[in-house]
Amino acid sequence: MFGKNKGAIITTNLIVKVRKYKDDNPLFSFYNKAAIADDVKASEAVIKLNELAQLETEENWQTEYYSVPMTL
């Protein structure tokens, strides 16, 4: 993207945090480290984040993380 080859295609994975309170519409945000280039590492990070989210539950809130591939 910032190199000499302006026609290069870059792929990455965005880590998205989705929170929902009771039956309201979900709220979307990016995780602190929002992009991970490696698909496998992004999937592993999402699995670990979802495990932590289950341990840190708040009453009436649901939290899930997703890895979304993105090509630039």
N, C-alpha and C positions, 0 to 999 in steps of 0.2 A: 504494500500500500504506500509506503514511504520510500521505496527503493527506486531504482532506475527504470525497471520494467513497469510502465504504467498500465499495461494490459494484463498484469498478473491477477490470478484469481486466488483469493485468500479464504480459507474456511476456518471457522471457530465454533465454539459451543457456548451459548449464553446460559447462565444459571439463573433461572427465574423462580422467585418465591411467590407463592399464591396463598393468601390468607382469606378465610371466610368466617364471618361471625353469624352464627345461627343459620338463618335462611336468606341472609342478605346477599347482594352481588359480591363476587370475589374481588379482592384487591391484589393487584399485581405490582411487583417491584423486582429489581435486580438484587442478587446476593452481593455482598461486599466485594468479593472477587468475582466479578460478573462474567468473565470470559476465560475459557480454558481451551487451548488449541487441540489437545489430544482427546479423541472420542472416548477412549477407555477411561482415562483419568476423570473426565467430566461425568461419566456414568457412575464411577466409583464415588466421586464426591457427592453426587445427588443421593446415592444410597445411604451414605453416612449422614448427610444432612437430614434426610427423612427419618432415620433412626433417632437422631438427636431431637428432632421435632416431636416425636412420639413421647420421649422422656420429659420434655419441657412443655407439657400441655397447659393451656390456659382454659379456664371454664368458658364453654360455648364457642371457642375458637378452633378452627381447623387450619393446619399449616402443612403445605406440601411444597417440595422443590422439584423442578423439572430441568432437564437439559435440552435446549432447543438449538439444533444446528443452524448455522447462518453462513452464507457465502457472500463475499464482497468482491 
